């Protein structure tokens, strides 16, 4: 829940813009631009469920991981399905994004969709919101590597 009773509409809109900017960067595969939305020391944890979880620090390390992971697709689109944010204070917020990746394997022409959940921490620096930490977990995938992994239990309510 919010730490203050002030109107946080401006912050919520700014956070949604940050999330949308991330989706645009990923869809365009403009990996160098991740430094425009992630703090230099941001920790990104990636759990695909079918491989060992990874812990990456900073936008450069994250880009070095996600770039090669998407190279096999000749079409890749990041879609935000739902997003909620909770402004905790002037400089701190939490958020959650349910998303899908629409993708096509270049070699085989096979289409698949990956569904996932981002749990984010945001920090405001010099009146601008940034990703400060991020945890990703796969929820389901279609295609040859398909599976249903489920939504983690115990997610707290946000955005109220």
C-alpha positions as CSV (number, residue, x, y, z in Angstrom):
1,X,0.0,0.0,0.0
2,X,1.0,3.6,-0.5
3,X,3.2,5.2,2.1
4,X,1.5,8.6,1.6
5,X,-2.0,9.9,0.8
6,X,-0.9,12.4,-1.8
7,X,-2.1,12.1,-5.4
8,X,0.4,9.8,-7.2
9,X,-1.1,10.0,-10.7
10,X,2.0,11.6,-12.2
11,X,4.3,8.9,-10.7
12,X,2.0,6.1,-11.9
13,X,1.9,7.5,-15.4
14,X,5.7,7.9,-15.4
15,X,6.1,4.3,-14.2
16,X,3.8,3.0,-17.0
17,X,5.8,5.0,-19.5
18,X,9.0,3.4,-18.1
19,X,7.5,-0.1,-18.5
20,X,6.3,0.8,-22.1
21,X,9.8,2.1,-23.0
22,X,11.3,-1.2,-21.8
23,X,8.8,-3.1,-24.0
24,X,9.7,-0.9,-27.0
25,X,13.5,-1.4,-26.4
26,X,13.1,-5.1,-26.2
27,X,10.9,-5.4,-29.3
28,X,13.4,-3.3,-31.3
29,X,16.3,-5.2,-29.7
30,X,17.9,-1.9,-29.0
31,X,20.0,-3.5,-26.2
32,X,22.3,-0.4,-25.7
33,X,19.2,1.6,-24.7
34,X,18.6,-0.6,-21.6
35,X,21.0,1.8,-19.9
36,X,18.4,4.5,-20.3
37,X,15.8,2.6,-18.1
38,X,17.9,0.5,-15.7
39,X,20.1,1.9,-12.9
40,X,23.8,0.9,-13.4
41,X,23.6,-1.4,-10.3
42,X,20.2,-2.8,-11.0
43,X,19.9,-6.5,-10.2
44,X,17.9,-8.6,-12.7
45,X,17.0,-12.2,-11.8
46,X,15.8,-14.5,-14.6
47,X,14.0,-17.7,-13.8
48,X,12.8,-19.6,-16.9
49,X,11.8,-22.5,-14.7
50,X,13.4,-25.0,-17.1
51,X,17.0,-23.7,-16.5
52,X,19.0,-22.6,-13.5
53,X,18.0,-19.1,-12.4
54,X,20.4,-16.3,-13.5
55,X,21.4,-13.2,-11.5
56,X,22.6,-10.3,-13.7
57,X,23.9,-6.9,-12.5
58,X,23.5,-3.8,-14.5
59,X,22.0,-3.1,-18.0
60,X,25.2,-4.2,-19.8
61,X,25.2,-7.7,-18.2
62,X,21.5,-8.0,-18.8
63,X,21.9,-7.0,-22.5
64,X,24.7,-9.5,-22.9
65,X,22.3,-12.3,-21.7
66,X,19.1,-11.3,-23.4
67,X,20.5,-10.3,-26.8
68,X,22.0,-13.7,-27.7
69,X,18.9,-15.4,-26.3
70,X,16.7,-13.6,-28.9
71,X,19.0,-13.9,-31.9
72,X,17.4,-17.1,-33.1
73,X,14.1,-15.3,-33.7
74,X,13.4,-13.4,-36.9
75,X,10.3,-11.9,-35.3
76,X,10.2,-11.0,-31.6
77,X,7.6,-8.7,-30.0
78,X,7.3,-7.9,-26.3
79,X,3.7,-7.3,-25.2
80,X,2.6,-6.0,-21.8
81,X,-0.7,-7.9,-20.9
82,X,-1.2,-6.2,-17.6
83,X,0.7,-3.8,-15.4
84,X,0.2,-2.5,-11.8
85,X,2.4,-0.2,-9.8
86,X,2.3,0.9,-6.2
87,X,4.1,4.2,-5.3
88,X,5.5,3.6,-1.9
89,X,7.2,7.0,-1.4
90,X,8.6,9.9,-3.4
91,X,11.5,7.9,-4.6
92,X,10.4,4.2,-4.3
93,X,7.8,2.1,-6.0
94,X,7.0,-1.6,-6.7
95,X,5.3,-3.0,-9.8
96,X,4.3,-6.1,-11.6
97,X,4.0,-6.8,-15.3
98,X,2.3,-9.9,-16.9
99,X,3.7,-10.1,-20.4
100,X,4.0,-12.2,-23.5
101,X,6.7,-12.6,-26.1
102,X,5.4,-13.3,-29.6
103,X,8.3,-14.9,-31.6
104,X,9.2,-16.9,-34.7
105,X,12.2,-19.2,-35.0
106,X,14.2,-18.1,-38.1
107,X,15.6,-21.6,-38.7
108,X,12.3,-23.6,-38.6
109,X,9.6,-20.9,-39.1
110,X,7.9,-22.2,-35.9
111,X,5.9,-19.6,-33.9
112,X,5.7,-19.7,-30.1
113,X,4.6,-17.5,-27.3
114,X,6.3,-17.1,-23.9
115,X,4.3,-15.8,-21.0
116,X,6.0,-14.3,-17.9
117,X,5.9,-12.2,-14.8
118,X,8.1,-9.3,-13.9
119,X,8.3,-8.1,-10.3
120,X,10.0,-4.8,-10.3
121,X,11.5,-2.3,-7.8
122,X,11.7,1.3,-9.1
123,X,13.7,4.2,-7.8
124,X,13.4,7.9,-8.6
125,X,16.7,9.6,-9.2
126,X,16.8,13.3,-10.1
127,X,13.0,13.3,-10.6
128,X,13.1,10.3,-13.1
129,X,12.0,6.7,-12.5
130,X,14.3,3.8,-13.2
131,X,14.3,0.1,-12.8
132,X,16.2,-0.6,-9.6
133,X,15.6,-4.4,-9.4
134,X,13.7,-6.9,-11.4
135,X,12.7,-10.5,-11.0
136,X,11.4,-12.4,-14.0
137,X,9.7,-15.8,-13.9
138,X,8.3,-17.8,-16.8
139,X,4.6,-18.7,-16.5
140,X,4.0,-20.7,-19.6
141,X,5.3,-21.3,-23.1
142,X,3.8,-22.7,-26.3
143,X,5.8,-24.6,-29.0
144,X,8.4,-27.3,-28.7
145,X,9.7,-26.0,-25.3
146,X,6.2,-25.5,-24.0
147,X,4.8,-26.0,-20.6
148,X,2.6,-24.4,-17.9
149,X,4.5,-23.3,-14.9
150,X,1.8,-21.3,-13.1
151,X,1.7,-18.0,-11.3
152,X,3.7,-18.0,-8.1
153,X,1.7,-18.1,-4.9
154,X,1.6,-15.2,-2.5
155,X,1.8,-12.3,-4.8
156,X,0.8,-9.2,-2.8
157,X,-1.9,-6.8,-4.1
158,X,-0.5,-3.7,-5.9
159,X,-1.9,-0.6,-7.4
160,X,-4.7,0.1,-5.0
